[in-house]
Structure formats: structure tokens, C-alpha cells
Amino acid sequence: MVFLCKGTRGDVAPILALAVGFKQSNPTDSCTLATHASHRLKFDSILRKHGIDFVAVDELGTENGPRNIEKLELQVCSGRGFSKSQQQDRIIEMHGSLKACRGADAIVFNLFACEGWFIAKYFDVPCVAASPFAVTRTPPVTFESKFVDAYPDLYQRLRDSPRGRVSYGDIDHWMWRLYLDDFGEFCDSIGLPVCPYAELRPDDPLPPSTTLLYGISPRVIEKPQYWPSSVILCGYWFLDVPADPIDDIRVYHPASGSSTLPDYLAQFKESGDRPVYIGFGSMEELGFFSSIDCVELLSTLNEGLVQCRKKAILHLSPNSNLLKSWEMLCKNFENCNIHCIMEYVPHSQLFPLCETVVHHGGSGTVGMALKCGIPQIVCPFMFDQSYWGDKVAWMGVGESVGHPRSLKAEAFASALVNAASDDTRGMAASYGKMLMGEKGVEFAVQQIMEEFSTL
């Protein structure tokens, strides 16, 4: 079994969770994670612990792969298309995916690695699509009209498709990506039809639809009626990581030096408060802070914290540009209520220690805050993050304060007060209890095994 996935750590970790779950249920089966070379070290201990092989789909060994995937996704959804060099780079990486999947009996792929669908056709093996986030972006506005013009008979057949067979609903929901030019060029290079299903003759039955598994709780999203029947909400796919001791984790502040995380938390015991968590995941890695005045953003966050008399932990990587902005903030402001952690600590360990989670609105981060029963404040940048910000507010488990570029200290302070209210804390706690017993990975693995039961 090959689990083919691309993207950032937050995109790859849930697919690895599925691979671990599958391996635990099928210990004698070989299992391979195929992704960017830069993810090997991040997940090495988990891969070795569970006997999962690793294959790189690129030769870069840097963060360029994940960064380019997410940026190109923006171009795909805006309908701008790719430059010739971008298209060639994508095709080269698709051939890396093809090589990684050689010998597979079945393939599970994420939506940043849709070539997995074609590779499964090439090797004549079954496949399942899996995504930790729900597709909230529709095809480019001209897609359907172009599809009708190019394949009028196929379009009508897909519109009239019986249940269980591929339909235009599948195309509209996620499979429209398979009709992009770079996939066509990839298919042409390996001898596959360049347009999915266009090779069908009028008397050929439509094939079964490809199952798409979502790693989101049905308690959080109710499946809309307009989604195709092939879409299944499984529950969250959290990667179980060893709960390493946090005694040696350092919390930094230029004015007071550093202390261990337990010592830092001890200062809150008398008041009964807890620190606020601030972290923006892979947003800096993807370049979204390049258009933001980071000093101004941190100043705004700090001013809101000072107004509410709260302190925060800013979670960064050691080479983060935000680190320089934070140091500048601490030097130029008398009251800097933001401390810093520069080591990797799993959200599952850090969130329960905090009063509120302030983050970018990634689907997995929202899910982990819900599971931990902690109120959250969403500062959405891009992709589906605005949707999740609205969803958090609608659920009553937190606030959405809009894009960080336009954030004001008063709005952030107000959100902190509301997130700390008894109503919000109570609602967040209730979702934490609901999600406590959810077994999203087990359910998804069961669906995968049923899909591939004929192997």
C-alpha cells in the first residue's frame, strides 16, 4: 500500500496517521509513505517505529516542495494556470510519484497529489482519495462551459449518472483538478488518455466513483446534500506522537531570559489563569508573511494582550523571520507580554496548557483545539481558513478576527475577552467531550480496507 501525499507538515501528517492505522491493522502488509524529501526527518521516528517505508517524490530535500505545492494550488483555483517552467516542474514531480508507486497493490493519495488517480489507472490498481480538509473551492468559473463544449455527450452522461457511478457531482466537487493541462501532458507521456472518461464509448457503463475520505468530524461538519455520495466524513486523523517530557522545553523573553515551560506555567497558578497560545503553522513557510509588517502584527497582538492583562506563548521555528520581529518588539516596548517557544511541541501537548488558541485557521489546528476543548481565535490568511474562522464563530467555540493584515488591537482584545467567557469555554469543552471518543483513523482505515477488499 502506498500513501502518496504532498504539501506541508499539516497536509502530510494526517495521511501518515492513516498509514500508521493501516499498518497496525495489517502488520504483515508493506506500507510506504511517498512525499517530499524534506518530510523524512520530521517523521523518521514514527516511520521507523511502525515499520513504514519512505520514498521521496522529489530530489530537493528542502522546504521548496511543500511551499510550491500550496502556492500552485492558489493558481489552480484562481484559474490563472501555470507558467511553462512551473508545469514542467510539476510533471517531473509526477514522474517521481509514478516511480514511488511502482509495485503498489493500491494507492491512497491526497488532493495535492492527484496524479495518484492516474497512476492507479496506469498500474491497474484501486485507489482512494483522502483529504484532511474539506474542499471549499469550486472549479474556475469557465470550467463547466469548457467541459460542455469539449465533451457534450460525456457531460450529459455524467449529469444523468446513477448512484454509485462517477457523476458530474464528483467532477464539480474535486475531480475537476484531473482535467488540468499538466495532468494531460503527464498522461500523454505515459500513454494514458489525457482526459478522464473521454475514452468511454456510448455503450460503455460509467465506472464506479472514486471514494473521497475527509479527515473531519461529522460532529463538526454535517455532510451537505449536494456533495456526491462518494464523499465520506470519517472524523479527524490525528497522528499519535509520543508524549515526550516538556520539562526541558525553554520559554524565552529578552527581558527575563529563559525558563523551562513548567517554571513559566507556575507563575500562572496563583491567579488561576493560563497563557494564550499564538501560532500560525506553515503560513510563514509558504511566504504569506512577506506582505505583512510582522512587527506591526506582533505589536497589535501584544497591545491586545496588555489591554486584557494576559500573556502569550508564541510558537515559532528557530529560523523564523517572526523571531526577529518579536525580538524587535521586546526591545522597543516596555510591556511585552509575548514569550516565545522555538522547539517543536505537538499541539496535543501544548494546547491543553493554554487558555485560548490563536491561529491561522487550518482545518487540523481547528480540529485539535476542538478535541482539546480549548476556545480559539482565528486569523485566516488564505485557502479554506476564512471558512473555518466563520465555522468557529458559528459553533460558539471562539472568534474570527479577519486577516492579520487588517487586525486591530481593540478587536483582538475583544476576541480574547469573548473567548475566555464562560459560554465560549463551556461550548469548547462540550465539543472536546464529544470528540474524545471519536476514532477517525480507525473508521477511515476500515473504509480503505473495504474499498480494497478484493485485493
C-alpha positions, 0 to 999 in steps of 0.5 A: 500500500502506498500513501502518496501525499504532498504539501506541508507538515499539516497536509502530510501528517494526517495521511501518515496517521492513516498509514500508521492505522493501516499498518497496525491493522495489517502488520504483515502488509508493506506500507510506504509513505511517498512525499517530499524529501524534506518530510523524512526527518520530521517523521523518521521516528514514527516511520521507523517505529511502525515499520513504514517505508519512505520514498521521496517524490522529489530530489530537493530535500528542502522546504521548496516542495511543500511551499510550491505545492500550496502556492500552485494550488492558489493558481489552480483555483484562481484559474490563472494556470501555470507558467511553462517552467512551473508545469514542467516542474510539476510533471517531473514531480509526477514522474517521481510519484509514478516511480514511488508507486511502482509495485503498489497493490493500491494507492491512497493519495491526497488532493495535492497529489492527484496524479495518484488517480492516474497512476492507479489507472496506469498500474491497474490498481484501486485507489482512494482519495483522502483529504484532511480538509474539506474542499471549499473551492469550486472549479474556475468559473469557465470550467463547466462551459469548457467541459460542455463544449469539449465533451457534450455527450460525456457531460450529459452522461455524467449529469444523468449518472446513477448512484454509485457511478462517477457523476458530474457531482464528483467532477464539480466537487474535486475531480475537476483538478484531473482535467488540468493541462499538466495532468494531460501532458503527464498522461500523454507521456505515459500513454494514458488518455489525457482526459478522464472518461473521454475514452468511454464509448456510448455503450460503455457503463460509467465506472464506479466513483472514486471514494473521497475520505475527509479527515473531519468530524461529522460532529463538526461538519454535517455532510451537505446534500449536494456533495456526491455520495462518494464523499465520506466524513470519517472524523479527524486523523490525528497522528499519535506522537509520543508524549515526550517530557516538556520539562526541558522545553525553554520559554524565552523573553529578552527581558527575563531570559529563559525558563523551562515551560513548567517554571513559566506555567507556575507563575500562572497558578496563583491567579488561576489563569493560563497563557494564550497560545499564538501560532500560525503553522506553515503560513510563514513557510509558504511566504504569506508573511512577506506582505505583512509588517510582522512587527506591526502584527506582533505589536497589535497582538501584544497591545491586545494582550496588555489591554486584557492583562494576559500573556502569550506563548508564541510558537515559532521555528528557530529560523523564523523571520517572526523571531526577529520581529518579536525580538524587535518588539521586546526591545522597543516596548516596555510591556511585552507580554509575548514569550516565545517557544522555538522547539517543536511541541505537538499541539496535543501537548501544548494546547491543553496548557493554554487558555485560548488558541490563536491561529491561522485557521487550518482545518487540523489546528481547528480540529485539535483545539476542538478535541482539546476543548480549548476556545480559539481565535482565528486569523485566516490568511488564505485557502479554506481558513476564512471558512473555518474562522466563520465555522468557529464563530458559528459553533460558539467555540471562539472568534474570527478576527479577519486577516492579520493584515487588517487586525486591530488591537481593540478587536483582538482584545475583544476576541480574547475577552469573548473567548475566555467567557464562560459560554465560549469555554463551556461550548469548547469543552462540550465539543472536546467531550464529544470528540474524545471518543471519536476514532477517525483513523480507525473508521477511515482505515476500515473504509480503505480496507473495504474499498480494497477488499478484493485485493 
